[in-house]
Amino acid sequence: MSQPENTDFAFLLHGSLVPTQFVQYLELLHRTEDKAPLFALYPQMKRYYDYISGKTPGSTCGKFGNGLTTTYDYWYSCSGMDDYPAQVAMIAQDKKQYMCPCLSTSHTIRAAKIMKMVAAAMGKETDIAAYDADIQRMSDALNRYSWDEKSGYYAYSVYDDDKNYQGIFTTDAGENYDKGMDGVYPLFAGAAPEARRERLLAHIKNPDEMWSAAGISAVDMTASYYFDDGYWNGNVWMSHQFFMWKTMFDLGETEFAFEIARRALDMWKEETDFSYNTYECFGIQTRRGGWFHNFGGLSAPINVWADCYYRPGTFTCGLDVWTDSQKLTDTSAEVHFRYTGDNGQYAFVLTLSDAHSYRLTLDGQELDYALRSDGCMEITLPGTVRSGVLKAEIK
């Protein structure tokens, strides 16, 4: 991050411009009682956001002028998925300047939603209105320019020299080139209308398409361009799978959220018990780790999943939730939360010591929950519950 008076750069970053720092910022704010030091970073985070949303003079992220964003002017990969088929074909055809993926806009929408929550906590009403306008504009653009009704995925959009929209990027046979992780990313943004959201979820959960024996495949396994011997194509990576897992909390999909985590944890244990390496990805056919053997950063979601379901004193929520306060011990919890989404339901996981049974209340009223395992409680709330105080105590 850079200070507002810095005229040389808005932020420093090497590699694929996936703005994961906004999710990290939200997680830190969730877990911190005294939020003032993190609120002090708001101007720097806003400067980062303004750049990736194309608002900063000189930024080309919004160069198509229609609400979609791209980072292909800065790096060959918008996602870190080096051999993602749409991206490979785009580069091979020398069309980088004419293409817009879905992931960049989706992450920028999510960044706007996070920054809106921070702005609300800080009382920045003018900023809230600006974020609302951005969210609407970018979400509308994804659904207008990127949706492919035929495949049920979103798609790379294509433009001419004058930046006029030409349609979506397809193979010579007319198949959407974005059947895979980039094509479902509007789900993470909360930008897909209900009918489209259900189609995206169906792809992700389908064992013939994206839900492989190793986890969520980067590429739809029924696509003509899928193969099982690539780097991302044919493998499962924990990083983007983490964002899909967090999204399941926003949708109240607790069962599938657990299946994502369980499958990853079981596979990770099998591999590390055998090799004691921290591989960056896992083969869909083999469930074996591959490529660089010491890539702990890309494997960090493993720790998050283990904590969520097995470490006492852990509260987990989705990206549409703001917590004003979290007071957690191994045997008790008090969480003050606000829900900012617009889904029919959303969910939390609260994990306490497995030595006891617990009574949960919401605003003083006893609350039902599903017991995932001893001490691990899954709470699903209707979207009409906009805020509350969740408490847990030993029975």
Buried (B, 14 or more C-beta within 10 A) or exposed (E): BBEEEEEEEBBEBEEBBBBBBBBEBBBEBBEBEEBEEBBEBBEBBBBBBBBBBBBBEEBBBBBBEBBBBBBBEBBEBBBBBBBBBBBBBBBEEEBBBBBBBBBBBBBBBBBBBBBBBBBBBBEBEEBBEBBEEBBBBBBEBBBEBBBBEEBBBBBBBBBEEEEEBEEBBBBEEEBBBBBBBBBBBBBBBBBBEEEBBEBBBEBBBEEEBBBBBBBBBBBBBEBEBBEBEBBBBBBBBBBBBBBBBBBBBBBBBBEBBBBBBEBBBEBBEBBBEEEEBBBBBBBBEBBBBBBEEEBEEBBBBBEBBBBBBBBBBBBBBBBBBBBBEBEBEBBBBBBBBBBBBEBEBBBBBBBBBEEBEBEBBBEEEEBEBEEBEEBBBBBBBEBEEEEBBBBBBEE
